[in-house]
Amino acid sequence: NMKIISIRELEEYKEIATKYIHSKWGWDGNYQIYEDSIYGCVDTKESTPYWYLLEDDNKIVGCAGLIEHDFISRTDLSPWLCSLFIENDCRGKALGSILIEKVKEGAKKEHFNSVYLCTDLDGYYEKYGFHYFGEGFYDDGSPAKIYKTDLVEKV
């Protein structure tokens, strides 16, 4: 019984989402950044952020977000798929694709033409319509591969 929860639409999940997403991607000292963004997506008229949880039989098994900028040097690019995570025991069932499609849907609704992401994975995002775009850098100076997917067909 799989269900996508949009925090924009179900704000009662904002605290649960903040704790869950921070537990997967955060570190000591940056809880406030996640809380600010996730709580901020509720009732906003802005085109980002969007935050999602994936629930299976009332258990959270994954998350993802659509944000204006990721923690990366290329602030000229927007928006970004971020914080994609699927619990280890749920992997191998293409559940990530459900969240990726939901993020793309949110971006399309906001009239974005493409979505970016940064990753150190090889061969994962390509399965879901992303292609290598170039290099960027995290704020600690380490390199990041940037991928892009186009949301509109090129004519």
C-alpha positions in Angstrom: 0.0 0.0 0.0 2.3 2.7 -1.4 1.6 6.4 -0.8 3.4 9.6 -1.7 3.0 12.3 0.9 3.5 15.9 -0.3 4.4 18.1 2.7 2.9 21.1 0.9 -0.5 19.3 0.9 -0.3 17.5 4.2 1.4 19.9 6.5 0.8 17.7 9.5 3.7 15.6 8.2 6.2 18.5 8.3 7.8 17.6 11.7 8.0 13.9 10.8 9.5 14.8 7.4 12.1 17.1 8.9 13.2 14.4 11.4 13.3 11.7 8.8 15.0 13.6 6.0 17.6 15.1 8.4 18.3 11.7 9.8 19.2 10.5 6.3 21.1 13.5 4.9 21.8 15.9 7.7 24.5 16.3 10.3 24.9 17.9 13.7 24.3 21.6 13.3 22.2 21.7 10.2 18.8 20.5 11.4 17.6 24.1 11.2 18.3 24.3 7.5 16.1 21.3 6.8 13.4 22.5 9.2 13.3 25.9 7.6 13.0 24.5 4.1 10.5 21.8 4.9 8.3 24.0 7.1 8.7 26.7 4.5 7.2 24.7 1.7 3.8 24.8 3.5 1.6 27.6 2.3 4.3 29.1 0.1 3.4 30.7 -3.3 7.1 30.1 -4.4 7.9 27.5 -7.0 10.2 25.7 -4.5 10.6 23.9 -2.2 8.6 20.7 -2.5 9.3 17.8 -0.1 7.9 14.3 -0.3 7.8 11.2 1.9 7.1 7.7 0.5 5.1 5.5 2.8 4.5 1.8 2.5 1.9 0.3 4.9 2.1 3.4 7.2 5.9 3.1 7.4 8.1 5.8 5.8 10.5 4.1 3.4 11.9 7.1 1.4 12.1 10.8 0.8 13.0 13.4 -1.8 12.8 17.1 -2.4 12.8 19.7 -5.1 14.8 22.8 -4.0 16.0 26.0 -5.6 19.7 25.3 -4.9 21.6 22.4 -3.6 24.8 22.7 -1.5 26.8 23.1 -4.7 28.7 25.7 -6.6 26.4 26.0 -9.6 23.8 28.4 -8.1 23.0 29.5 -11.7 21.2 26.1 -12.2 17.7 25.5 -10.8 15.7 23.6 -9.5 17.4 20.5 -7.9 16.2 17.1 -7.0 17.7 16.5 -3.6 17.6 14.1 -0.6 16.5 11.1 -2.6 16.6 8.2 -0.2 15.1 4.7 -0.1 15.5 2.4 3.0 18.0 -0.4 2.4 15.4 -3.2 2.8 13.2 -1.6 0.2 15.8 -1.1 -2.5 15.8 -2.9 -5.8 12.1 -2.3 -6.4 12.5 1.0 -8.3 10.8 2.9 -5.5 13.2 5.8 -6.1 11.6 6.2 -9.5 8.2 6.9 -7.9 9.8 9.9 -6.0 11.8 11.0 -9.0 8.6 11.2 -11.1 6.8 13.1 -8.3 9.6 15.6 -8.1 9.6 16.0 -11.9 5.8 16.5 -11.8 6.2 19.3 -9.2 8.8 21.0 -11.3 6.6 20.8 -14.4 3.7 22.2 -12.5 5.9 25.2 -11.6 6.9 25.6 -15.3 10.5 24.6 -15.0 12.0 23.1 -18.2 14.6 20.9 -16.4 15.7 19.5 -13.1 19.3 19.1 -11.9 20.9 16.9 -9.3 24.4 16.1 -7.9 25.5 12.7 -7.1 28.4 10.3 -6.8 26.4 7.4 -8.1 27.1 6.0 -11.6 24.3 4.4 -13.7 21.4 5.1 -11.4 19.8 8.4 -12.5 20.5 7.6 -16.2 17.7 5.0 -15.9 15.3 7.8 -15.1 16.0 10.2 -17.8 18.9 12.1 -16.4 22.2 12.7 -18.3 25.6 13.9 -17.2 25.7 17.7 -17.4 29.1 18.6 -15.9 31.2 19.1 -12.8 30.4 21.3 -9.8 31.8 21.5 -6.3 30.4 21.0 -2.8 31.1 23.8 -0.3 34.0 21.7 1.1 35.6 21.9 -2.3 35.0 18.2 -3.2 33.8 17.6 -6.8 30.2 16.7 -7.6 28.8 15.2 -10.8 25.8 17.2 -12.0 23.0 15.5 -13.9 20.1 17.1 -15.8 16.8 15.9 -17.1 14.7 17.9 -19.6 11.0 18.1 -18.7 9.8 19.4 -22.1 10.5 17.8 -25.4 13.0 19.6 -27.5 11.4 20.7 -30.8 
